[in-house]
Amino acid sequence: MKALTLTVSLAMLAPLLLVAGCGGETQEPAKGDAAAAASDPKIQFMVPSFADVPDMNNEYWSKFQKDNKVQLDVEWIPSGDYDTKFDLVLASGNIPEVIVANSITRPTLQNAVKQGAFWDLTPFLGDFSKYPNLKNNGYKDVWNYIKTDGKIYGVPRNRPHIDLSLKIRKDWLDKLNIPVPTTLDEYAAALKAIVNGDPDGNGKKDTIGLIGQGNTGNFFADSDGSFLAAFGGLDPVYAKDGGLINKYLTPNYTNMVAYFRQMYAEGILAKDFPTIKQTQAEEIFTTGRAASYGRNTWRDYSFEQTIKKVQPEANVISLPPMKGPGGYSVQLSVPFSGAFYISKKVPEQKVKQILDFFERTTTQEQTDYNYYGIEGVDYKMVDGQQQLTELGVKQVTANGTGAIFPLAYNNKMKVINPAAPKAYNDAKEKSVAAYAQVGKIDPFSIINSNTWTSIWPKYQSDWQSMVVKAIVGQISMDEYKAYIDKLNGSADFQTAYKEFAADYKEKFPK
């Protein structure tokens, strides 16, 4: 197959070339039983890593590969660099056997799909009679959501709806006699008071309010969607002609930019937020230098324990739904976290082996193994709950198995922490239960437009630059709005919006 000719903007070339030599190292699969290993398929993956690169020869991974009759050859890429490396790999045409796409609507992915880079899995899956686990153990509508032009190219990575949350240092709120915020205005005021209140007691004004990070389209780590939900930007916003406006170019998103602009002017945001990577953002929060951060809810306990090493009184909580002008500050995850795509270079027989591997591992038993590991080694039962051992914290908390197989849908797995006591997990589940009632999913994580896929890469870098300039005050909000109006007035964008509207109607039938 000839190499793909994907469009990559000039603004992206430098980081792409830098990242090309970075990322996780390819790990040799565990040896296991030599005779069995000889007959087990060896599958090559490229996946994001959200922690340290795991040792593929440890007890956890050795058992996983032996039980699931597979040898894993995994290239782990740090999550903050993953999308950039992903684009570079697609552009090169040198695609591994299985590659994870963090977003199924990513333009570079959709271009690659349309250029024949990946197998159409529709004929393989058929009526799913050979794949009952893939059909029955995922969210009920997930296979409809995953389609491109009516066909299935990816195997969804199932995940719970309740996942992301905005976190805040409750101990700092208490120290400054600030109640837990219940509105976006109260949140901004609380952060301003913390930034000016020297909560760590070091005599310096060096505390960051909300951590930002310069990911594509996600300027504030995993919290952009939470804020946008509060501004009504995760609800469908239609143009006068009935087209569905992309979330980035709605008045709601513009209002969110204005909110961040005010926070920046008041010193609440890190001055260098556009250049901060996810790993840096996490390090800033876990070393006690920031008040608020958006990531997975289950991380509250881990973050708190790490901060306690330098600030023993640390108390990290997930904020309750905060009311904004258009809704509440809760983005529910779509019921999948991207998908696995199989390179068209893979022989047809091996495609079936890979799908068989996904079928074997999409069970609750395997999902529990992903979360807890081996009984007596990685965990022990305490008060009716699996409690990770010290070894389990090392082998399981950073295991990354969820990057390798689809998991089974379970709506608590991104809330509870396997290293936390049962009482803590029970309280955490209760504290975020309201998310399911008021939260919204991002429809643009599901719907597609061929026109948008074609045109957006030409504008994306400029749009990002304009958002940053508006937030930091280099341009006025009127200038930013005029820029957005110009894009929305383009015939190509209006065509894309009509396509979005049609796909939305198909994937979200009333």
Sequence and secondary structure as in RCSB ss.txt:
>XXXX:A:sequence
MKALTLTVSLAMLAPLLLVAGCGGETQEPAKGDAAAAASDPKIQFMVPSFADVPDMNNEYWSKFQKDNKVQLDVE
WIPSGDYDTKFDLVLASGNIPEVIVANSITRPTLQNAVKQGAFWDLTPFLGDFSKYPNLKNNGYKDVWNYIKTDG
KIYGVPRNRPHIDLSLKIRKDWLDKLNIPVPTTLDEYAAALKAIVNGDPDGNGKKDTIGLIGQGNTGNFFADSDG
SFLAAFGGLDPVYAKDGGLINKYLTPNYTNMVAYFRQMYAEGILAKDFPTIKQTQAEEIFTTGRAASYGRNTWRD
YSFEQTIKKVQPEANVISLPPMKGPGGYSVQLSVPFSGAFYISKKVPEQKVKQILDFFERTTTQEQTDYNYYGIE
GVDYKMVDGQQQLTELGVKQVTANGTGAIFPLAYNNKMKVINPAAPKAYNDAKEKSVAAYAQVGKIDPFSIINSN
TWTSIWPKYQSDWQSMVVKAIVGQISMDEYKAYIDKLNGSADFQTAYKEFAADYKEKFPK
>XXXX:A:secstr
         HHHHHHHHHHHT S  EE      HHHHHHS EEEEEEEESSS   TTSHHHHHHHHHTT EEEEE
EEEHHHHHHHHHHHHHHT   SEEEES TT HHHHHHHHTT B   HHHHTTSTT HHHHHSS TTHHHHT BTT
B  EEEEE  S  EEEEEEHHHHHHTT     BHHHHHHHHHHHHHS TT SSSS  EEE    BTTBTTGGGHH
HHHHHTTTTS  B TTS B  GGGSHHHHHHHHHHHHHHHTT B TTGGG  HHHHHHHHHTT EEEEEEETTHH
HHHHHHHTTT TT  EEE    EETTEES B   SEEEEEEEBTTS HHHHHHHHHHHHHH SHHHHHHHHH SB
TTTEEEETTEEEE HHHHHHTTT  GGGTS     TTTTTS TTS HHHHHHHHHHTTTHHHH B  GGGT   H
HHHHHHHHHHHHHHHHHHHHHHTSS HHHHHHHHHHHHTSHHHHHHHHHHHHHHHHHS  
